[in-house]
Amino acid sequence: MPRSPKARKAALLSLSDKRGVAELAAALTEAGYELYATSGTRAELIKAGAPVSDVEDVTGFPPLFSGRVKTLHPKIFGGILAEHTAAAHRDEADKYGVPFFAAIAVNLYPFEATIAKASATLAEAIEQIDIGGVALLRAAAKNFAHVSVLSDPAQYESFIAALPNGPDLDARRRLAIAAFERTAEYDATIAHYLSGSGEVLPSELPGALELTLPLAQRLRYGENPWSRAAFYLARTQHLPEQLGGKALSYNNLLDLDATLRLLSRAPVGREIEPPAQRPVRAAVVKHTVPCGVAQRTTVASAVEEALAADAISAYGGILAVDDSLTKEAACAAAQFFLEIVAAPGFDDDALAILAKKKNLRIMRYGRAAPSVLQHELHVRSALGGVLADEPDPASPPERWRVVSKAQPNASQWRDLAFAWDVVRHVKSNGVVLVNDGVTRGICAGQTNRVSAMRIAAGRAGNYAKGAVCASDGFFPFPDGLEEAIRAECSAVIAPEGSIRDAEVIAAADHGGIALVFSSRRYFLH
C-alpha cells in the first residue's frame, strides 16, 4: 500500500528513451517526490541508486498480456487526474490508497524508429503502438493545473531548474501543449503508416489529414525578413544534411525542394534510353522557377552547361546535381554566386573548394529524395484549409504518339523526353526549349501560351534553331505552335485534347516540324 497522498507527492516515470532519467530521478527525490516506475524504467533507476517503487505496488497487478497492460488502472489515472486541492478528491485518494502524481515523465514506444527500418513487418510495427503511454500523457496534460507532464528528455533540464519552487502554471501549460502535440503527431504517424500497409486501397486519399509535425528547424526568417518561420518534419523523414554555410531560410527550402524535383526522372510515353545509360543531370532554380537544366555524361559538364544556359538568372540561385560533385564541378559552381549547392555526395576536394565560400549552403541529400518527393502527398494552404493531391496509381500510363507527317529522329526524341521532363516543373503556362540536352529557353507563369512561346524562343536566341519545344498544356489554337515554327524549332511535344487539335496538326505539317501528343498534361500552380 502506498503512503498517504497527504504525506508525499509522487512522480511516475515510464520511459522508452531513458536519456537523463537518473538526473531527473535524483532531482525529484531531492524535491520530496515519491517515485514510481514501470519495470524497465525502474530497473534503470535501481542501477542509478534511486529509491523507486514499481507501479504494480499501486495497481496490485503485474504487467499483463505480454506487457501490453501495465499502467491502465484507476489508481494510476485517478492519481493523475485528481484535483489536488479538492477536499473530496483528497478524501477519495486516502480511502483507496491513491498517490497524487504531481509529475509524469513518459516517452512513447519507438514506433517511428521501427517503421523507418526497411525490414520492419506490420506485426512488429503494431507491437510498437503505445497505448498506456499516450493515455498517461493525455491525462497528465489535461490536469496541467496540478501536474507537470514531461514528454521529451529535452524538457528535463528546465524542469529540474524549476523544481525548488515547483514549475509555475504557465510552465505546466506549455508542457501540456507539448504533450498533446506529441500524441497527435504519434497517432497521425500510425494512421499514415497503416493506410499504406495494404489494408487500404493505395488510390484512396486519407479520410482525415493530420499535419501535426514536430519542429525540425527554426529558420532565419519567412518569405520576407519581417516574418518568422520554421520547418516542420515528421520523425520518419530527414532534412538534407547541411555541410556548410549560413542558416537556411524559408525561401531556401522552397527552392531546394523545386530543384530536387527537377532531378527526378518521370516515366515517359516512350523509352528513350535504358536507366543505366541515363546521363548526369544538373539543375539551377531561382524563386522555384528553373533557370537552366542540362544532361551530360560528366557532372562537371552538366554543371557548366546548366549554369551557362541562363547565366544572368543563375545569380543567387540554387544548383543541384544527381551524382557526387567532383572537384571540376565545384570549380565551375564556384564561379557563380549561389545560395545552395546540393548533391548526394561530395569529393573531398569539391568540399574544400565550396567551403571557401562561407555563406554558401552545402547540402547533401539522399539519392532517393528526388523520386520520393514526386510521389509524396502534396499539400498547400488555401482559403483557410488545406489542398492535397498525389499521383493516382489507378490512372492509366502516359502515352505519346506522333501526329505529324514528320517523324522525330533519335536526337530529337532524347531532347523531347528531356524537355517534357523539365516542363512539368515549370509554372503554367510553361514552355521549354531544349537544344542538345540543355534548356535554352524557359518561360513560366504566363497567362497565354502564345506569349510563353515567344518569351521562351526569345530567351533561346540562336539556340532556338533546331531546338525542340515542350508545352505543359495543349495549344488551344494553332498560333502557339506557329510561334515555335517561326523560331525554327524542329519538333514539339504538347498534350492532346484541344478542340482544334486537327488545326494544330495541320499547322505542324505546313511548317514541316514533328509534333508529338501526350495523353497527359502537367499544369503546375
C-alpha positions as CSV (number, residue, x, y, z in Angstrom):
1,M,0.0,0.0,0.0
2,P,1.5,3.4,-1.0
3,R,2.0,6.1,1.6
4,S,-0.8,8.5,2.2
5,P,-1.0,11.2,-0.6
6,K,-1.0,13.8,2.2
7,A,2.5,12.7,3.2
8,R,4.3,13.0,-0.1
9,K,3.6,14.0,-3.7
10,A,4.5,11.3,-6.3
11,A,6.1,11.1,-9.8
12,L,5.5,8.4,-12.3
13,L,8.2,7.5,-14.9
14,S,7.6,5.2,-17.9
15,L,10.3,5.7,-20.5
16,S,11.4,4.1,-23.7
17,D,14.2,6.8,-24.2
18,K,16.0,6.7,-20.8
19,R,18.4,9.6,-21.5
20,G,18.7,11.8,-18.5
21,V,16.4,9.7,-16.3
22,A,18.9,9.3,-13.5
23,E,19.4,13.0,-13.1
24,L,15.7,13.6,-13.3
25,A,15.0,10.9,-10.6
26,A,17.7,12.4,-8.3
27,A,16.2,15.9,-8.6
28,L,12.7,14.6,-8.0
29,T,13.8,12.7,-4.9
30,E,15.6,15.7,-3.5
31,A,12.4,17.8,-4.1
32,G,10.4,15.3,-2.0
33,Y,8.7,13.3,-4.7
34,E,8.0,9.6,-4.2
35,L,9.0,7.7,-7.3
36,Y,7.1,5.0,-9.2
37,A,8.1,3.5,-12.5
38,T,7.3,0.7,-14.9
39,S,9.6,-2.3,-14.8
40,G,12.1,-1.3,-17.4
41,T,12.5,2.2,-16.2
42,R,12.6,1.0,-12.6
43,A,15.5,-1.3,-13.3
44,E,17.4,1.6,-14.8
45,L,16.7,3.7,-11.7
46,I,17.7,1.0,-9.3
47,K,21.1,0.8,-11.1
48,A,21.4,4.5,-10.6
49,G,20.7,4.1,-6.9
50,A,17.3,5.9,-6.9
51,P,14.6,4.9,-4.4
52,V,11.7,3.8,-6.6
53,S,8.6,1.7,-6.3
54,D,7.0,-0.4,-9.1
55,V,3.6,0.7,-10.5
56,E,2.3,-2.8,-9.5
57,D,2.8,-1.7,-5.9
58,V,-0.1,0.8,-6.7
59,T,-2.2,-1.3,-9.0
60,G,-1.8,-4.7,-7.3
61,F,-1.2,-6.3,-10.8
62,P,2.0,-7.3,-12.6
63,P,2.4,-6.3,-16.2
64,L,-0.3,-8.3,-18.1
65,F,-0.7,-9.7,-21.6
66,S,3.0,-9.7,-22.6
67,G,3.4,-6.2,-21.1
68,R,0.5,-4.6,-23.1
69,V,-1.2,-3.6,-19.9
70,K,0.9,-2.0,-17.1
71,T,-0.4,1.4,-16.2
72,L,-4.1,1.2,-17.3
73,H,-5.6,1.2,-13.8
74,P,-7.9,3.5,-11.8
75,K,-5.4,4.1,-9.1
76,I,-2.8,5.3,-11.7
77,F,-5.2,7.5,-13.6
78,G,-7.0,8.6,-10.5
79,G,-3.7,9.8,-9.1
80,I,-3.0,11.8,-12.3
81,L,-6.5,13.3,-12.9
82,A,-7.4,14.1,-9.3
83,E,-7.6,17.8,-8.3
84,H,-5.0,18.0,-5.6
85,T,-6.7,20.9,-3.8
86,A,-10.2,19.5,-3.8
87,A,-11.1,18.1,-0.4
88,A,-13.4,15.4,-1.8
89,H,-10.6,14.2,-4.1
90,R,-8.1,14.0,-1.3
91,D,-10.6,12.1,0.8
92,E,-11.1,9.6,-2.0
93,A,-7.3,9.2,-2.5
94,D,-6.9,8.5,1.2
95,K,-9.7,6.0,1.2
96,Y,-8.5,4.0,-1.8
97,G,-4.7,4.4,-1.3
98,V,-4.2,6.5,-4.5
99,P,-1.0,8.6,-4.6
100,F,-1.2,12.1,-6.1
101,F,1.0,12.2,-9.1
102,A,2.4,15.7,-9.5
103,A,4.9,14.9,-12.2
104,I,4.7,12.4,-15.1
105,A,7.7,11.6,-17.3
106,V,6.6,9.4,-20.3
107,N,8.0,9.0,-23.8
108,L,6.3,6.6,-26.2
109,Y,7.3,3.3,-27.8
110,P,9.6,4.0,-30.7
111,F,7.0,3.5,-33.4
112,E,8.6,5.9,-35.8
113,A,12.1,4.3,-35.5
114,T,10.6,0.9,-36.0
115,I,8.8,1.7,-39.3
116,A,11.8,3.6,-40.5
117,K,13.6,0.2,-40.8
118,A,13.1,-1.3,-44.3
119,S,12.8,-4.8,-42.7
120,A,10.0,-3.9,-40.2
121,T,6.9,-6.1,-40.5
122,L,3.4,-5.0,-39.8
123,A,3.3,-7.2,-36.7
124,E,6.5,-5.5,-35.4
125,A,5.0,-2.1,-36.0
126,I,1.8,-2.9,-34.2
127,E,3.7,-4.0,-31.1
128,Q,5.3,-0.6,-31.0
129,I,2.0,1.3,-30.9
130,D,1.9,2.7,-27.4
131,I,-1.4,2.7,-25.6
132,G,-0.7,3.3,-21.9
133,G,1.9,6.0,-22.6
134,V,-0.4,8.0,-24.8
135,A,-3.2,7.8,-22.2
136,L,-0.8,8.9,-19.4
137,L,0.4,11.9,-21.4
138,R,-3.1,13.0,-22.3
139,A,-4.4,12.5,-18.7
140,A,-1.5,14.5,-17.2
141,A,-1.8,17.2,-19.9
142,K,-5.5,17.6,-19.2
143,N,-4.7,18.1,-15.5
144,F,-1.8,20.6,-16.0
145,A,-3.3,22.8,-13.3
146,H,-1.8,20.2,-10.9
147,V,0.6,18.0,-12.9
148,S,3.8,18.6,-14.8
149,V,4.0,16.3,-17.8
150,L,7.4,15.6,-19.4
151,S,7.1,14.1,-22.9
152,D,10.7,14.7,-24.1
153,P,14.1,14.4,-22.4
154,A,14.9,17.8,-23.7
155,Q,12.5,19.2,-21.2
156,Y,14.2,17.8,-18.1
157,E,16.9,20.5,-17.6
158,S,14.4,23.4,-17.4
159,F,12.0,21.3,-15.2
160,I,14.8,20.4,-12.8
161,A,15.8,24.0,-12.6
162,A,12.3,25.0,-11.6
163,L,11.8,22.2,-9.1
164,P,12.8,24.1,-5.9
165,N,9.7,26.3,-6.2
166,G,7.8,24.0,-8.5
167,P,7.1,24.7,-12.2
168,D,4.5,27.5,-12.4
169,L,1.2,27.3,-14.1
170,D,2.5,28.8,-17.4
171,A,5.3,26.3,-17.5
172,R,3.0,23.4,-16.8
173,R,0.6,24.6,-19.5
174,R,3.5,24.7,-22.1
175,L,4.5,21.2,-21.1
176,A,0.8,20.1,-21.6
177,I,0.7,21.7,-25.0
178,A,3.9,19.8,-26.0
179,A,2.4,16.5,-24.7
180,F,-0.8,17.0,-26.7
181,E,1.3,17.9,-29.8
182,R,3.3,14.7,-29.3
183,T,0.3,12.4,-29.0
184,A,-1.4,14.0,-32.0
185,E,1.8,13.5,-34.1
186,Y,2.1,9.9,-32.9
187,D,-1.4,8.9,-33.8
188,A,-1.2,10.7,-37.2
189,T,2.0,8.7,-38.0
190,I,0.3,5.4,-37.1
191,A,-2.7,6.2,-39.2
192,H,-0.5,7.2,-42.1
193,Y,1.6,4.0,-41.8
194,L,-1.5,1.7,-41.6
195,S,-3.1,3.4,-44.6
196,G,-0.1,2.2,-46.7
197,S,0.1,-1.3,-45.2
198,G,-2.0,-3.0,-47.9
199,E,-5.3,-2.9,-45.9
200,V,-6.4,0.3,-47.6
201,L,-6.5,0.8,-51.4
202,P,-3.5,2.9,-52.3
203,S,-5.6,5.0,-54.6
204,E,-7.6,6.4,-51.6
205,L,-6.7,9.7,-50.1
206,P,-6.7,10.0,-46.3
207,G,-10.1,10.3,-44.7
208,A,-8.6,12.8,-42.3
209,L,-5.5,14.7,-43.0
210,E,-3.3,15.2,-39.9
211,L,-0.4,17.7,-40.2
212,T,0.9,17.5,-36.6
213,L,4.6,17.6,-37.3
214,P,7.4,18.3,-34.8
215,L,9.6,21.3,-35.2
216,A,12.7,20.3,-37.2
217,Q,14.4,23.6,-37.6
218,R,13.9,27.3,-36.9
219,L,14.6,29.4,-40.0
220,R,16.3,32.8,-40.3
221,Y,13.0,34.4,-41.4
222,G,10.0,33.7,-43.5
223,E,9.2,34.6,-47.1
224,N,10.2,38.1,-46.2
225,P,12.6,39.4,-43.5
226,W,9.8,40.8,-41.4
227,S,8.1,37.4,-40.9
228,R,9.2,34.5,-38.8
229,A,9.3,30.9,-40.0
230,A,10.2,27.3,-39.1
231,F,10.4,23.9,-40.8
232,Y,8.3,21.0,-39.5
233,L,9.1,17.4,-40.5
234,A,7.9,14.0,-39.5
235,R,10.3,12.0,-37.3
236,T,10.3,9.3,-40.0
237,Q,11.8,11.8,-42.5
238,H,15.1,13.7,-42.7
239,L,16.1,17.1,-43.9
240,P,19.1,17.0,-46.3
241,E,22.3,17.4,-44.3
242,Q,23.9,20.8,-44.2
243,L,27.7,20.6,-44.5
244,G,28.4,24.3,-44.5
245,G,27.2,27.9,-45.0
246,K,24.6,30.2,-43.4
247,A,21.4,29.0,-41.7
248,L,18.6,28.0,-44.1
249,S,15.7,30.4,-44.8
250,Y,12.1,29.7,-45.8
251,N,12.8,30.5,-49.4
252,N,15.9,28.4,-49.5
253,L,13.9,25.3,-48.6
254,L,11.2,26.1,-51.2
255,D,13.8,26.5,-53.8
256,L,15.7,23.4,-52.7
257,D,12.5,21.3,-53.0
258,A,11.9,22.7,-56.5
259,T,15.5,21.9,-57.6
260,L,15.5,18.3,-56.3
261,R,12.2,17.7,-58.0
262,L,13.8,18.7,-61.3
263,L,16.3,15.9,-60.9
264,S,13.6,13.2,-60.8
265,R,13.1,11.1,-63.9
266,A,9.5,10.7,-64.9
267,P,8.3,7.6,-66.8
268,V,7.7,8.9,-70.3
269,G,5.4,7.7,-73.1
270,R,8.4,6.3,-75.0
271,E,11.5,4.6,-73.5
272,I,14.4,6.7,-74.8
273,E,17.4,5.1,-73.1
274,P,17.9,2.4,-70.5
275,P,18.2,3.7,-66.9
276,A,21.9,2.5,-66.8
277,Q,22.7,4.8,-69.7
278,R,21.0,7.9,-68.4
279,P,23.2,11.0,-68.3
280,V,24.0,13.1,-65.2
281,R,21.5,15.9,-64.7
282,A,22.2,19.3,-63.2
283,A,19.6,21.9,-62.4
284,V,19.6,25.6,-61.4
285,V,16.5,27.1,-59.8
286,K,15.6,30.6,-58.7
287,H,12.3,31.6,-57.0
288,T,11.1,28.0,-57.6
289,V,11.5,28.6,-61.4
290,P,14.0,26.5,-63.4
291,C,16.8,28.7,-64.9
292,G,18.9,26.1,-66.6
293,V,18.9,22.3,-66.7
294,A,21.4,20.1,-68.5
295,Q,22.1,16.5,-69.2
296,R,25.7,15.4,-69.8
297,T,28.0,12.4,-69.4
298,T,30.0,14.0,-66.6
299,V,29.0,16.1,-63.5
300,A,31.3,18.9,-64.4
301,S,30.0,19.4,-68.0
302,A,26.4,19.1,-66.7
303,V,27.0,21.8,-64.1
304,E,28.8,24.1,-66.6
305,E,26.0,23.8,-69.2
306,A,23.2,24.3,-66.6
307,L,24.8,27.5,-65.3
308,A,25.6,28.8,-68.7
309,A,22.0,28.2,-70.0
310,D,20.9,31.4,-68.3
311,A,23.9,32.8,-66.5
312,I,22.1,36.1,-65.6
313,S,19.2,34.3,-63.9
314,A,21.6,31.8,-62.2
315,Y,22.9,34.6,-60.0
316,G,21.6,33.9,-56.5
317,G,20.1,30.6,-57.5
318,I,20.3,27.1,-56.3
319,L,22.3,24.3,-58.0
320,A,21.7,20.6,-57.6
321,V,23.1,17.6,-59.3
322,D,22.1,13.9,-59.2
323,D,25.6,12.5,-58.8
324,S,28.5,13.2,-56.5
325,L,30.0,16.6,-57.0
326,T,33.6,16.4,-58.3
327,K,36.4,18.9,-58.0
328,E,35.9,20.1,-61.6
329,A,32.2,20.6,-61.0
330,A,32.9,22.5,-57.8
331,C,35.3,24.8,-59.6
332,A,32.6,25.6,-62.2
333,A,30.0,26.2,-59.5
334,A,32.4,28.5,-57.5
335,Q,32.5,30.9,-60.4
336,F,28.9,31.9,-59.6
337,F,27.1,33.5,-56.6
338,L,24.8,30.7,-55.5
339,E,22.7,30.3,-52.4
340,I,22.9,26.5,-52.2
341,V,24.8,23.7,-53.9
342,A,23.2,20.3,-53.3
343,A,24.3,16.8,-54.3
344,P,24.0,13.2,-53.0
345,G,27.8,13.3,-52.3
346,F,30.9,15.5,-52.5
347,D,34.5,14.7,-53.2
348,D,36.9,15.9,-50.5
349,D,38.4,18.4,-53.0
350,A,35.0,19.6,-54.0
351,L,34.0,20.3,-50.4
352,A,37.2,22.2,-49.8
353,I,36.6,24.4,-52.8
354,L,32.9,25.2,-51.9
355,A,33.8,25.7,-48.2
356,K,35.8,28.7,-49.1
357,K,32.5,30.5,-49.8
358,K,31.5,30.9,-46.1
359,N,27.9,31.8,-46.8
360,L,27.2,29.1,-49.4
361,R,24.9,26.4,-48.1
362,I,26.3,23.0,-48.9
363,M,23.6,20.3,-48.8
364,R,23.9,16.6,-49.0
365,Y,20.6,14.8,-49.8
366,G,19.7,11.1,-50.0
367,R,19.9,9.8,-53.6
368,A,16.2,8.7,-53.4
369,A,15.0,12.1,-52.4
370,P,14.0,13.5,-55.9
371,S,11.9,10.4,-56.6
372,V,10.4,10.3,-53.1
373,L,9.3,14.0,-53.4
374,Q,7.5,13.2,-56.7
375,H,5.4,10.5,-55.1
376,E,4.5,12.1,-51.7
377,L,1.2,13.7,-50.8
378,H,1.5,17.3,-51.9
379,V,-0.3,19.8,-49.6
380,R,-0.7,23.6,-49.6
381,S,-2.9,26.0,-47.7
382,A,-5.9,27.7,-49.4
383,L,-9.0,29.5,-48.1
384,G,-8.1,28.7,-44.5
385,G,-8.0,24.9,-45.3
386,V,-5.5,22.5,-47.0
387,L,-5.5,21.2,-50.5
388,A,-3.8,17.8,-51.1
389,D,-3.0,15.8,-54.2
390,E,-0.8,12.9,-55.1
391,P,-0.2,10.7,-58.2
392,D,-3.2,8.3,-58.7
393,P,-1.9,4.7,-59.1
394,A,-5.1,3.8,-60.9
395,S,-4.5,6.4,-63.6
396,P,-3.6,5.0,-67.0
397,P,0.0,5.3,-68.0
398,E,1.1,8.2,-70.2
399,R,1.0,7.6,-73.9
400,W,2.9,9.6,-76.7
401,R,2.0,9.5,-80.3
402,V,3.5,11.3,-83.3
403,V,0.6,13.1,-85.1
404,S,2.6,14.9,-87.8
405,K,3.9,13.7,-91.1
406,A,7.5,14.5,-89.9
407,Q,9.0,11.9,-87.5
408,P,11.4,12.9,-84.8
409,N,14.9,11.5,-85.2
410,A,16.8,9.8,-82.4
411,S,18.4,13.1,-81.2
412,Q,15.1,14.9,-81.2
413,W,13.5,12.1,-79.2
414,R,16.1,12.4,-76.5
415,D,15.6,16.2,-76.3
416,L,11.8,15.9,-76.4
417,A,11.9,13.5,-73.5
418,F,14.2,15.8,-71.5
419,A,12.1,18.9,-72.4
420,W,9.0,17.2,-71.3
421,D,10.6,16.1,-68.0
422,V,11.6,19.7,-67.3
423,V,8.4,21.4,-68.3
424,R,6.3,19.6,-65.7
425,H,8.3,21.5,-63.1
426,V,7.6,24.9,-64.7
427,K,4.7,27.1,-63.6
428,S,1.9,27.0,-66.1
429,N,1.6,28.3,-68.7
430,G,5.1,26.9,-69.2
431,V,7.2,26.4,-72.3
432,V,10.7,24.9,-72.5
433,L,13.1,24.9,-75.4
434,V,16.0,22.3,-75.4
435,N,18.9,22.0,-77.8
436,D,21.3,19.1,-77.4
437,G,20.4,18.2,-73.8
438,V,20.4,21.8,-72.4
439,T,17.5,24.1,-71.7
440,R,18.0,27.2,-73.8
441,G,14.7,29.0,-73.3
442,I,12.3,28.6,-70.3
443,C,9.2,30.6,-69.8
444,A,6.9,30.2,-66.7
445,G,3.7,31.6,-65.4
446,Q,2.3,33.3,-68.4
447,T,-1.5,33.8,-68.8
448,N,-1.4,32.8,-72.5
449,R,0.6,30.2,-74.4
450,V,1.5,32.4,-77.3
451,S,3.3,34.8,-75.1
452,A,5.0,31.9,-73.3
453,M,6.3,30.5,-76.6
454,R,7.6,33.9,-77.8
455,I,9.4,34.6,-74.5
456,A,11.0,31.1,-74.4
457,A,12.1,31.4,-78.0
458,G,13.4,34.9,-77.4
459,R,15.5,33.7,-74.4
460,A,16.8,30.8,-76.5
461,G,18.1,33.2,-79.2
462,N,20.1,31.4,-81.9
463,Y,19.7,28.1,-79.9
464,A,16.1,28.1,-80.9
465,K,17.0,27.0,-84.4
466,G,16.7,23.2,-84.5
467,A,15.7,23.0,-80.8
468,V,12.7,21.0,-79.6
469,C,9.9,22.6,-77.6
470,A,7.7,21.3,-74.8
471,S,4.4,23.0,-73.8
472,D,2.8,21.9,-70.5
473,G,-0.7,22.4,-71.8
474,F,-2.3,21.8,-75.2
475,F,-2.5,24.5,-77.9
476,P,-6.0,26.0,-77.9
477,F,-5.3,27.5,-81.3
478,P,-2.5,26.9,-83.9
479,D,-0.9,30.3,-83.1
480,G,1.2,29.0,-80.3
481,L,2.7,26.2,-82.5
482,E,3.2,28.7,-85.3
483,E,5.4,30.7,-82.9
484,A,7.6,27.6,-82.5
485,I,7.8,27.2,-86.3
486,R,8.7,30.9,-86.6
487,A,11.5,30.4,-84.1
488,E,12.7,27.4,-86.3
489,C,12.1,24.7,-83.7
490,S,12.4,21.2,-85.2
491,A,10.0,19.3,-83.0
492,V,7.3,20.0,-80.4
493,I,5.6,17.9,-77.7
494,A,2.4,19.0,-76.0
495,P,-0.8,17.4,-74.5
496,E,-3.6,16.4,-76.8
497,G,-7.2,17.5,-76.0
498,S,-7.8,20.8,-77.8
499,I,-11.0,21.0,-79.8
500,R,-8.6,22.4,-82.5
501,D,-6.1,19.6,-82.4
502,A,-6.7,18.9,-86.1
503,E,-5.8,22.6,-86.9
504,V,-2.7,22.4,-84.8
505,I,-1.6,19.2,-86.6
506,A,-2.2,20.8,-89.9
507,A,0.0,23.8,-88.9
508,A,2.8,21.4,-87.9
509,D,2.6,19.7,-91.3
510,H,2.5,23.0,-93.1
511,G,5.6,24.1,-91.1
512,G,7.4,20.8,-91.7
513,I,8.1,20.1,-88.0
514,A,7.5,16.9,-85.9
515,L,4.6,17.1,-83.4
516,V,4.1,14.6,-80.6
517,F,1.0,14.5,-78.5
518,S,1.0,13.2,-74.9
519,S,-2.1,11.8,-73.1
520,R,-1.2,13.8,-70.0
521,R,-0.8,17.5,-69.2
522,Y,1.4,18.8,-66.4
523,F,-0.1,22.1,-65.0
524,L,1.9,23.5,-62.1
525,H,0.3,26.2,-59.9
